[in-house]
Amino acid sequence: MRRGSPPKDHALTWVAGHFATVEALRRRPDSVIEIRHDGGLTEARFEVLARWAKEAGVPLVEDAGRVRQVRSKANVHVVAWLRRPEVALQEDATHVLLAGVADPGNVGAIVRSCAAFGVTDVAVVGGHDPWSPHALRASLGATFGLRVVTYSAWELYDASFPHRPWLAFDASGRHAVHDLTWPEGPCTLVFGSEWPGLNAELKARSTTVRIEQTAAVESLNVAVAAGIVLHAYATRKDHR
C-alpha cells in the first residue's frame, strides 16, 4: 500500500482508535498491514501499541496528517489498515444472525455483546458491513476475536447450516424470552432492524420470541434487545 493512501481493495479496511488497534494486533495479527499514529498517545499507551506491533511485525509510522485525515473524532490518535480475515462459521456453535441491521453502531455493539456472552459466530445479511471502520470501532475491536461472516441472502446462510433451530426476536413474537425453553445444542438467534423489522419469510422460518416490555415505547433498540437476549441465553438454566 502506498504511503498515505487509503485501501482501495474491497478486501481491505481500517480501524481507528488505540484499543481496537491493539485488539486487532492481539487477535488477528496477520490481518494488520500497517499502523499510523499522530504522536498524541500517552507514553504508556504508545509502549503497549509499539510492543504489539513489533511482535506482529507490523510497521508503526508517525503520520499526524494522515491520522487527522481519516479519523472522525479528535481524540483518535491511531489508525490501522487491515485485510479482512477469511473465517468460517462453526457448525457446532450457536450463531447470531443480523438481518438488515443498518446502523454501524448497532452492528458493532451487538458483536461486542456476543463476545461478552460467549457467542463467537456471527452471520450478517444485508444492512451494514461488520468490517467497516465505524462498526469495528463500535465493537471496540471485539470483532477481531469472533468469526464474523457476511452473506448476500439469509437463504444462503440457511443452506449452509440446515436443520438447526432459529429463534427470531420480534416485538410481536409468539413466545416470551423469560419463559422460553431453549433448544438443545446449537441454534441461530436472529435480530433485524428496529424498522421495518424482520420480514415474514424469515419469521416463518423461525420460532418467534418477544421481550416483554411496557407500552411506554413501541420497541427496543436492536442492540439493547440483543444484549438482553444474549444474557438470557448465556445464563439459561440448562447452560453447562
C-alpha positions in Angstrom: 0.0 0.0 0.0 1.4 3.4 -1.0 2.3 5.6 2.0 -0.7 7.8 3.0 -3.2 6.1 0.7 -6.5 4.6 1.8 -7.3 1.0 0.9 -8.9 0.6 -2.5 -9.4 -3.2 -2.4 -12.8 -4.3 -1.0 -10.9 -6.9 1.0 -9.1 -4.1 2.9 -10.5 -2.0 5.7 -9.2 0.2 8.5 -9.9 0.8 12.2 -9.4 3.9 14.3 -8.5 4.0 18.0 -5.8 2.6 20.3 -7.9 -0.1 22.0 -9.4 -1.5 18.7 -5.9 -1.4 17.1 -4.3 -3.4 19.9 -7.2 -5.9 19.7 -6.5 -6.3 16.0 -2.8 -6.9 16.7 -3.7 -9.4 19.5 -6.4 -11.3 17.8 -5.7 -11.1 14.1 -2.0 -10.0 13.7 -1.7 -11.5 10.2 -4.5 -9.2 9.1 -2.9 -5.9 10.1 -0.9 -4.2 7.3 0.4 -1.1 8.9 -0.4 1.4 11.7 -0.2 5.2 11.7 -0.2 7.4 14.8 -0.2 11.1 15.4 2.2 11.3 18.3 -0.6 12.1 20.7 -0.7 8.9 22.7 0.5 8.8 26.3 3.8 7.1 26.8 2.2 4.1 28.4 -0.3 3.6 25.6 2.4 4.1 22.9 4.5 1.5 24.6 1.7 -1.1 24.5 1.0 -0.3 20.9 4.6 -0.5 19.9 5.1 -3.8 21.7 2.2 -5.5 20.0 3.2 -4.0 16.6 6.7 -5.3 17.0 5.5 -8.8 18.0 3.3 -8.9 14.9 5.9 -7.4 12.6 3.7 -4.6 11.6 5.1 -1.1 10.6 4.2 1.6 13.1 4.6 5.1 11.5 4.1 8.6 12.9 1.9 10.4 10.4 -0.3 13.0 12.1 -1.6 14.4 8.8 -2.9 11.0 7.6 -4.5 10.2 11.0 -6.3 13.6 11.0 -7.5 13.0 7.5 -9.0 9.6 8.4 -10.3 10.0 11.9 -13.8 11.2 12.8 -13.0 12.3 16.3 -10.2 14.4 17.6 -9.3 12.0 20.4 -8.4 9.3 18.0 -4.6 9.0 17.7 -4.1 5.7 15.9 -5.4 4.2 12.7 -4.6 0.7 11.4 -5.1 -0.7 7.9 -6.1 -4.4 7.7 -7.0 -7.2 5.4 -10.4 -8.7 6.2 -9.7 -12.1 7.7 -11.1 -15.1 5.9 -13.1 -17.1 8.5 -15.9 -19.6 8.5 -18.7 -20.2 11.0 -18.6 -23.3 13.0 -21.3 -26.0 12.6 -21.3 -26.9 16.3 -21.6 -23.3 17.6 -24.7 -21.1 18.2 -24.8 -18.3 15.8 -26.2 -14.8 15.8 -27.8 -13.7 12.5 -28.1 -10.0 11.9 -30.7 -9.4 9.1 -30.7 -5.9 7.7 -29.2 -4.1 10.7 -28.3 -0.8 9.1 -26.6 1.2 11.8 -22.9 0.6 12.3 -23.1 1.5 15.9 -25.7 -1.2 16.5 -23.8 -3.8 14.5 -20.6 -3.1 16.5 -22.5 -3.1 19.8 -24.2 -6.4 19.1 -20.8 -8.0 18.1 -19.4 -6.7 21.4 -22.3 -8.3 23.3 -21.7 -11.5 21.5 -18.1 -11.5 22.8 -19.3 -10.6 26.3 -21.7 -13.5 26.5 -19.7 -16.2 24.7 -21.3 -16.4 21.3 -18.4 -16.5 18.9 -20.1 -16.8 15.5 -22.0 -14.0 13.7 -23.6 -14.1 10.3 -24.6 -10.7 8.7 -27.1 -10.5 5.9 -27.7 -7.1 4.3 -27.5 -4.0 6.5 -24.2 -2.5 7.5 -20.8 -4.1 6.8 -19.5 -5.5 10.1 -15.9 -4.9 8.9 -16.4 -1.2 8.2 -14.3 1.2 10.2 -17.4 2.5 12.1 -18.7 -0.9 13.0 -15.2 -2.1 14.1 -14.8 0.9 16.3 -18.2 0.4 17.8 -17.3 -3.1 18.7 -14.1 -1.9 20.5 -12.2 -4.5 18.5 -14.4 -7.4 19.7 -15.0 -8.3 16.0 -11.3 -9.5 15.7 -11.9 -12.2 18.4 -15.0 -13.6 16.7 -15.9 -15.4 13.5 -17.9 -12.8 11.5 -19.2 -13.7 8.1 -21.4 -11.8 5.6 -24.0 -13.4 3.3 -25.8 -11.9 0.4 -29.1 -13.5 1.5 -30.4 -15.3 4.6 -31.4 -18.3 2.4 -27.7 -18.9 1.6 -26.8 -18.9 5.2 -29.7 -21.3 5.8 -28.5 -23.6 3.1 -25.1 -23.7 4.7 -26.4 -24.6 8.1 -29.7 -26.5 7.5 -31.9 -28.2 10.1 -30.8 -26.0 13.0 -33.5 -24.2 15.1 -33.8 -20.5 14.6 -35.2 -18.1 17.2 -36.2 -14.7 15.7 -36.6 -11.9 18.2 -39.5 -9.6 17.4 -41.8 -7.3 19.4 -44.8 -9.5 18.2 -43.1 -12.8 18.9 -45.2 -15.8 20.0 -43.1 -16.7 23.0 -41.7 -14.6 25.8 -37.9 -14.8 26.2 -38.1 -15.3 30.0 -40.4 -18.3 29.6 -38.5 -19.8 26.7 -37.4 -23.4 26.6 -34.1 -23.0 24.8 -33.2 -25.6 22.1 -30.7 -28.3 23.0 -27.5 -27.8 21.1 -26.6 -25.1 18.6 -29.2 -22.7 17.4 -29.4 -19.4 15.5 -30.5 -16.2 17.2 -32.0 -13.8 14.7 -32.2 -10.0 15.0 -33.4 -7.5 12.5 -33.6 -3.7 12.2 -35.9 -1.8 14.5 -37.8 -0.7 11.4 -39.2 -2.4 9.3 -38.1 -5.4 11.3 -37.8 -9.0 10.2 -39.6 -10.0 7.0 -42.5 -12.5 7.0 -40.5 -15.3 5.3 -37.7 -15.1 7.8 -40.1 -15.1 10.7 -41.9 -18.1 9.2 -38.6 -20.0 9.2 -38.1 -19.3 12.9 -39.7 -19.6 16.3 -40.6 -16.0 17.1 -39.7 -14.6 20.6 -40.6 -11.3 22.2 -39.0 -9.4 25.1 -41.9 -8.3 27.3 -42.0 -4.6 28.0 -44.3 -1.8 28.9 -46.4 0.1 26.4 -44.4 3.3 27.1 -42.3 2.6 24.0 -43.1 0.8 20.7 -39.9 -1.2 20.5 -36.3 -1.6 21.9 -33.2 -0.6 20.1 -31.9 -3.7 18.4 -28.5 -3.6 20.2 -30.3 -3.3 23.5 -32.6 -6.2 22.6 -29.7 -8.4 21.5 -27.9 -7.7 24.8 -30.9 -8.8 26.8 -31.3 -12.0 24.7 -27.6 -12.9 24.7 -27.5 -12.5 28.5 -30.6 -14.7 28.8 -29.0 -17.3 26.5 -25.7 -17.3 28.4 -27.5 -17.7 31.8 -30.2 -20.2 30.7 -30.8 -22.9 33.3 -29.5 -25.8 31.2 -26.3 -24.0 30.4 -23.2 -26.0 31.0 
